[in-house]
């Protein structure tokens, strides 16, 4: 049986809160937390340095270890606390987004064929994502993340598919994306 003759890959599941959290953790959280911590440390250090007297600045320029120790005891905790609060804020926003989604819209079915990945929900909405729109794939432990153009991502929970269909879906997606990636690279070279 050729690839074109194979039946479409189908699966269904109910979207859960943990899917949304897994997507957030895979895509945004690591780099976002690093940026937040670095920016907050710079702001805290700048604020701390601006409030030092000239005598303290001279003393700390002679002994930078003492200055760093003093900064960490006075304001070093601020970036950590604000980063934790930021993560809690992201979790609350994520939870609210999922809580607003009716249960009918959480029950989804997927169909992948040679042309597209089609998502349907129990309310009757349908979203057809042609493989030509997908730029990269990022398979994870729980999700398959599809990166589209213009910094848009879609995720598909792996649990929607049987284990053998997961392998087929990944192979299909990689086969359909690879030709367009190589043609885009060729266009960039010319």
C-alpha positions in Angstrom: 0.0 0.0 0.0 1.5 3.3 -1.0 1.5 6.4 1.2 -1.3 8.0 -0.9 -3.5 4.9 -0.5 -3.2 4.7 3.3 -6.3 5.6 5.2 -6.3 8.9 7.1 -4.9 9.0 10.6 -7.7 9.7 13.0 -7.9 10.2 16.8 -10.0 11.9 19.4 -9.6 13.3 22.9 -10.8 15.9 25.3 -8.5 18.8 25.7 -7.3 19.2 29.3 -5.8 21.9 31.4 -2.5 20.0 31.5 -2.3 20.2 27.7 -2.3 23.9 27.9 0.3 23.9 30.7 2.5 21.4 28.8 2.4 23.7 25.7 3.3 26.7 27.9 6.1 24.8 29.5 7.5 23.5 26.2 7.4 26.6 24.2 7.5 29.7 26.4 8.3 29.1 30.0 12.1 28.3 30.0 13.2 31.2 27.9 10.6 33.6 29.3 11.8 32.8 32.9 15.4 33.4 32.0 14.5 36.8 30.4 12.4 37.8 33.4 15.0 36.9 36.0 17.8 38.7 34.1 15.8 41.8 33.5 14.6 41.9 37.2 18.2 41.4 38.4 19.4 44.3 36.2 16.5 46.5 37.4 17.1 45.6 41.1 20.9 46.1 40.8 20.4 49.4 39.1 18.0 50.6 41.7 20.3 49.4 44.5 23.3 51.2 42.9 21.3 54.4 42.4 20.4 54.5 46.1 24.0 54.0 47.4 25.9 57.0 48.7 29.2 58.0 47.2 31.2 56.5 50.2 29.4 53.2 49.8 30.1 53.1 46.1 33.8 53.7 46.7 33.9 51.1 49.4 32.2 48.5 47.2 34.4 49.3 44.2 37.4 48.4 46.4 35.7 45.2 47.6 33.2 44.0 45.0 32.5 40.7 46.9 31.2 42.6 49.9 29.1 44.8 47.6 27.6 41.8 45.8 26.9 40.1 49.2 25.2 43.2 50.5 23.1 43.5 47.3 22.0 39.9 47.5 21.0 40.2 51.2 19.1 43.5 50.5 17.5 43.1 47.1 18.7 39.8 45.7 15.4 38.1 46.7 13.3 40.5 44.7 13.8 39.0 41.2 13.2 35.5 42.5 9.9 36.5 44.2 8.7 38.5 41.2 9.5 35.6 38.9 7.5 33.2 41.0 4.6 35.7 41.0 4.9 36.0 37.3 4.7 32.2 36.9 1.6 32.1 39.1 0.1 34.9 37.0 0.8 32.9 33.8 -0.8 29.8 35.4 -3.9 31.8 36.4 -4.3 33.3 32.9 -3.8 29.8 31.4 -6.4 28.3 33.8 -8.9 31.1 33.0 -8.5 30.6 29.3 -9.3 26.9 29.5 -12.1 27.5 32.0 -13.8 29.8 29.5 -13.8 27.1 26.8 -17.1 25.2 26.8 -16.8 21.4 27.2 -18.2 20.9 23.7 -15.2 22.8 22.3 -12.8 20.7 24.3 -13.9 17.4 22.8 -11.9 17.3 19.6 -11.2 14.8 16.9 -8.3 14.9 14.5 -7.9 13.6 11.0 -4.5 13.8 9.2 -4.3 13.1 5.5 -1.8 14.0 2.7 -3.2 17.5 2.5 -3.9 18.7 6.0 -4.5 18.2 9.6 -8.2 18.7 10.3 -9.5 19.4 13.8 -13.2 19.1 14.6 -14.9 19.8 17.9 -18.2 18.4 19.3 -19.9 21.8 18.7 -19.3 21.4 15.0 -16.4 23.8 14.4 -13.7 22.6 12.1 -10.2 23.9 11.5 -8.2 22.7 8.5 -4.5 23.2 8.7 -2.8 22.5 5.4 0.7 21.0 5.7 2.0 23.8 3.5 1.4 26.2 6.4 3.4 24.2 8.9 7.1 25.4 9.1 8.5 23.1 11.8 7.5 20.3 14.1 8.4 19.8 17.7 7.4 16.4 19.1 7.3 16.3 22.8 6.4 13.7 25.4 2.7 14.7 25.6 2.2 17.0 22.6 3.1 17.5 19.0 3.7 21.2 18.4 3.3 22.6 14.9 4.9 25.9 14.3 3.2 27.9 11.6 4.4 31.2 10.0 4.3 34.5 11.9 5.0 32.9 15.4 1.8 30.9 15.6 1.7 27.5 17.1 -0.8 24.7 17.3 -0.5 21.6 19.5 -2.0 18.1 19.2 -2.1 15.9 22.3 -0.5 12.6 21.6 -3.1 10.7 23.7 -5.6 11.4 20.9 -3.9 8.8 18.7 -3.1 5.1 19.1 0.7 4.4 19.4 1.0 3.2 15.9 -0.9 6.2 14.6 1.4 8.5 16.4 4.4 7.1 14.5 2.4 7.5 11.2 1.3 11.0 12.0 4.9 12.1 12.8 6.2 10.5 9.6 3.4 12.0 7.5 4.0 15.5 9.0 7.8 15.3 8.5 7.4 14.0 4.9 4.9 16.8 4.0 7.0 19.5 5.7 10.5 18.5 4.5 9.9 19.3 0.8 8.6 22.8 1.5 11.5 23.4 4.0 14.1 22.5 1.3 12.4 24.6 -1.3 12.3 27.6 1.1 16.0 27.1 1.8 16.7 27.0 -2.0 14.8 30.3 -2.4 16.8 31.9 0.3 20.1 30.9 -1.4 19.1 32.4 -4.7 
